[in-house]
């Protein structure tokens, strides 16, 4: 300490003049404690959610629905059919918005857009029989998320929504079935059988999504479900591969690869799908 404590001799405390102002060991201990606290805290799914307020376009009721905080979920990557994968939370579980009063439901991107004739059909065929939601807990289970998306699909069918909306909802449901299968604990009774059943449901939903997107391709203009032309074509080609419609999938891939407007990144994704088709067919395709 030197001069900081010089002069204490007159109090008979000269031996204290060489004390350290800060105990380095204590500083290190406190620093270690703080680091341990930070490392020990694991962010939970619940912490990434909040209650978002919506106004139902069908019955005008105000209600809250769980949503993921913007920018809080960390994207880890995506599957070949563009299903996103996040750390901690499966964001897909929270994409279907359901009015608890009248039963109107839709994916978040479509929720606000309902015409008067569509409202009438929903009120007559959905709201008249709707008995409400039975949800509890601070997060949605996969079963709850699947039910909500089924309600969204039912509404899309009832209101005669665009083929792309119905197809996209089927695709989201397929992704949820995949997510549920991947998350089943090892000790789940009849786990293998349940995974097999979920795979069957996923395959059926993928087939329906593919059929709807093919229709949308001929009837709708881009962007479709927020996707530009080449992203959409890549997705449809991959769904074609998954449903074994290899001929059409290859045509879509070829149109992307030869296009001067497609980005390098999209062309690379298209080539990956082409290689996957070749692997499926045992290298018997061009």
MOWO-V179725 format. One record per residue. N is the residue number from 0. RES is the residue in one letter. PHI is phi in degrees with one decimal (* if undefined). PSI is psi as a letter, one per 20 degrees, with the letter a starting at -180 (* if undefined). OMEGA is omega in radians with two decimals (* if undefined). Layout:
N,RES,PHI,PSI,OMEGA
N,RES,PHI,PSI,OMEGA
This chain:
0,X,*,h,3.10
1,X,58.5,c,-3.00
2,X,-68.8,i,-3.11
3,X,-59.7,h,-3.10
4,X,-112.8,j,3.11
5,X,-65.9,q,-3.11
6,X,108.0,i,3.12
7,X,-71.8,i,-3.12
8,X,-57.9,h,-3.08
9,X,-67.3,i,3.07
10,X,-98.9,j,-3.10
11,X,77.3,j,-3.09
12,X,-117.1,k,-3.10
13,X,-59.1,h,-3.11
14,X,-67.4,i,-3.14
15,X,-89.5,i,-3.01
16,X,-65.9,i,-3.11
17,X,-101.0,j,3.13
18,X,-67.9,q,3.05
19,X,-78.2,p,3.12
20,X,-62.0,g,3.11
21,X,-121.7,p,3.11
22,X,-77.5,o,-3.07
23,X,-61.9,h,3.12
24,X,-62.7,g,-3.13
25,X,-66.3,h,3.10
26,X,-60.0,g,-3.13
27,X,-64.4,g,3.13
28,X,-63.4,g,-3.13
29,X,-64.9,g,3.11
30,X,-62.9,g,3.13
31,X,-66.4,h,3.12
32,X,-61.4,g,-3.11
33,X,-64.8,g,3.12
34,X,-63.8,h,3.14
35,X,-63.4,g,3.11
36,X,-59.8,g,-3.12
37,X,-65.8,g,-3.13
38,X,-71.3,h,-3.09
39,X,-71.7,h,-3.10
40,X,-78.7,o,3.09
41,X,-105.6,p,-3.13
42,X,-64.8,p,-3.13
43,X,-100.5,r,3.10
44,X,-58.6,g,-3.11
45,X,-58.6,h,-3.11
46,X,-67.9,i,-3.12
47,X,-90.6,j,-3.07
48,X,-108.4,q,2.98
49,X,-149.5,r,3.13
50,X,-90.5,o,-3.13
51,X,-93.6,p,-3.11
52,X,-91.6,p,3.11
53,X,-127.2,q,2.98
54,X,-118.7,p,-3.10
55,X,-68.8,p,3.13
56,X,-74.1,i,-3.11
57,X,-93.8,g,-3.09
58,X,-116.3,i,3.10
59,X,68.8,j,3.11
60,X,-72.0,q,3.00
61,X,-93.8,p,-3.14
62,X,-150.9,r,3.11
63,X,-112.4,q,3.08
64,X,-140.4,q,-3.10
65,X,-67.7,p,3.13
66,X,-140.8,q,3.14
67,X,-87.7,p,3.13
68,X,-60.3,p,-3.10
69,X,-59.5,p,3.07
70,X,78.1,j,-3.08
71,X,-89.9,h,3.14
72,X,-84.6,p,-3.09
73,X,-91.7,p,3.13
74,X,-74.4,p,3.14
75,X,-98.8,h,-3.10
76,X,160.2,a,3.14
77,X,-148.2,q,3.08
78,X,-81.0,r,-3.09
79,X,-63.5,h,3.12
80,X,-98.7,k,3.04
81,X,75.8,j,3.06
82,X,-62.5,p,-3.13
83,X,-78.1,q,3.08
84,X,-121.6,p,-3.12
85,X,-118.5,q,3.00
86,X,-74.3,q,2.97
87,X,71.7,g,-3.04
88,X,-133.4,q,2.99
89,X,-89.4,n,-3.07
90,X,-56.6,h,-3.10
91,X,-58.4,h,-3.10
92,X,-62.4,h,-2.99
93,X,-109.0,j,-3.04
94,X,-89.9,h,3.13
95,X,-89.6,p,3.14
96,X,-99.6,p,-3.09
97,X,-123.8,p,3.04
98,X,-75.8,o,-3.10
99,X,-72.9,i,-3.10
100,X,-89.5,g,-3.03
101,X,-115.7,i,3.10
102,X,87.3,j,3.06
103,X,-64.5,p,-3.12
104,X,-147.1,q,3.09
105,X,-164.8,r,2.98
106,X,-62.0,q,-3.02
107,X,-55.7,h,-3.08
108,X,-72.0,i,-3.11
109,X,-107.7,i,-2.90
110,X,-57.2,g,-3.02
111,X,-78.9,i,-2.95
112,X,-100.9,n,3.13
113,X,-135.7,p,3.11
114,X,-84.8,r,3.12
115,X,-59.7,g,3.08
116,X,-59.7,h,3.12
117,X,-66.6,h,3.09
118,X,-58.7,g,-3.13
119,X,-61.7,g,3.14
120,X,-65.3,h,3.13
121,X,-67.2,g,3.13
122,X,-61.3,g,-3.08
123,X,-75.7,h,-3.00
124,X,-104.9,i,3.13
125,X,-114.3,f,-3.01
126,X,-60.5,h,-3.08
127,X,-60.3,h,-3.09
128,X,-116.1,i,-3.03
129,X,-67.1,p,-3.08
130,X,-108.9,j,3.09
131,X,94.6,r,-3.12
132,X,-100.5,q,3.04
133,X,-115.4,n,-3.12
134,X,-121.7,q,3.11
135,X,-145.9,r,3.14
136,X,95.0,r,-3.07
137,X,-90.8,i,3.10
138,X,-133.0,r,3.06
139,X,-87.1,p,2.96
140,X,-76.2,r,3.08
141,X,-64.0,h,3.13
142,X,-63.2,g,3.10
143,X,-64.5,g,3.14
144,X,-64.1,g,3.12
145,X,-63.3,g,3.11
146,X,-60.1,g,3.14
147,X,-62.5,g,3.13
148,X,-71.4,h,3.05
149,X,-64.9,h,3.06
150,X,-63.0,g,3.11
151,X,-62.8,g,3.12
152,X,-66.3,g,3.12
153,X,-60.0,g,3.11
154,X,-64.7,g,3.14
155,X,-62.5,h,3.12
156,X,-71.0,g,-3.10
157,X,-61.0,g,-3.08
158,X,-83.8,j,-3.13
159,X,58.1,l,3.12
160,X,-65.1,r,3.13
161,X,-56.8,q,3.11
162,X,-58.2,h,-3.12
163,X,-65.0,h,3.12
164,X,-65.5,g,3.12
165,X,-64.1,g,-3.14
166,X,-65.9,g,-3.11
167,X,-65.9,h,3.10
168,X,-66.6,h,3.05
169,X,-61.2,g,3.14
170,X,-63.5,g,3.12
171,X,-62.9,h,3.08
172,X,-63.5,g,3.10
173,X,-60.9,g,3.12
174,X,-63.5,h,3.12
175,X,-67.1,h,3.07
176,X,-60.8,g,3.11
177,X,-64.9,g,3.14
178,X,-63.7,g,3.12
179,X,-63.4,g,-3.14
180,X,-60.9,g,-3.12
181,X,-69.7,h,-3.05
182,X,-96.3,i,-3.12
183,X,-63.4,p,3.11
184,X,-61.5,q,-3.11
185,X,-60.3,h,-3.08
186,X,-87.4,j,3.14
187,X,-59.7,p,3.11
188,X,-60.2,p,3.13
189,X,53.6,k,-3.06
190,X,-58.4,g,-3.11
191,X,-60.8,g,3.14
192,X,-67.0,g,3.14
193,X,-66.2,g,3.10
194,X,-63.4,h,3.10
195,X,-62.1,g,3.14
196,X,-66.7,g,3.11
197,X,-64.5,h,3.10
198,X,-66.3,h,3.09
199,X,-63.3,g,3.12
200,X,-63.5,g,3.12
201,X,-60.1,g,-3.11
202,X,-61.8,g,3.13
203,X,-64.9,g,3.12
204,X,-66.7,h,3.08
205,X,-61.7,g,3.12
206,X,-61.4,g,3.13
207,X,-68.0,h,3.08
208,X,-63.5,g,-3.14
209,X,-60.6,g,-3.13
210,X,-60.3,g,3.14
211,X,-65.7,g,3.14
212,X,-68.0,h,3.07
213,X,-62.2,g,3.08
214,X,-63.6,g,-3.14
215,X,-61.1,h,-3.12
216,X,-61.0,h,-3.11
217,X,-94.9,i,-3.03
218,X,-115.7,h,-3.01
219,X,-115.5,r,3.14
220,X,-107.9,q,-3.13
221,X,-81.6,q,0.01
222,X,-74.3,q,3.10
223,X,-113.3,p,-3.07
224,X,52.4,k,3.10
225,X,81.2,j,-3.10
226,X,-101.1,p,3.03
227,X,-74.3,r,-3.02
228,X,-56.3,g,-2.99
229,X,-77.9,h,3.02
230,X,-63.0,g,3.13
231,X,-62.9,g,-3.14
232,X,-62.7,h,3.09
233,X,-63.0,g,3.13
234,X,-61.5,g,-3.11
235,X,-64.0,h,3.11
236,X,-62.4,g,3.12
237,X,-67.5,h,3.08
238,X,-66.8,h,3.05
239,X,-62.9,g,3.08
240,X,-63.4,g,-3.12
241,X,-63.1,h,-3.13
242,X,-95.7,j,3.07
243,X,67.2,k,2.99
244,X,-91.0,m,-2.99
245,X,-64.6,h,-3.09
246,X,-60.7,g,3.14
247,X,-68.3,h,3.12
248,X,-59.9,g,3.14
249,X,-65.8,h,3.11
250,X,-63.3,g,3.13
251,X,-64.7,g,3.13
252,X,-62.9,g,3.14
253,X,-61.7,h,-3.13
254,X,-64.7,h,3.12
255,X,-74.5,g,-3.04
256,X,-63.9,h,-3.10
257,X,-86.3,i,-3.10
258,X,-73.6,p,3.08
259,X,-79.5,i,-3.10
260,X,-86.6,i,-3.11
261,X,-73.5,q,-3.13
262,X,-73.9,r,3.10
263,X,-60.0,h,-3.13
264,X,-63.8,g,3.14
265,X,-67.4,g,3.12
266,X,-62.9,h,3.10
267,X,-65.4,g,3.08
268,X,-63.4,h,3.12
269,X,-63.2,g,3.12
270,X,-65.9,h,3.09
271,X,-64.1,g,3.10
272,X,-66.3,g,3.10
273,X,-58.4,g,3.13
274,X,-65.6,h,3.12
275,X,-66.0,h,3.08
276,X,-63.7,g,3.11
277,X,-60.2,g,3.13
278,X,-65.8,g,3.12
279,X,-60.9,h,-3.06
280,X,-92.5,j,3.12
281,X,70.6,k,3.12
282,X,60.8,k,-3.14
283,X,-97.1,i,3.13
284,X,-106.4,q,-3.12
285,X,-76.0,*,*
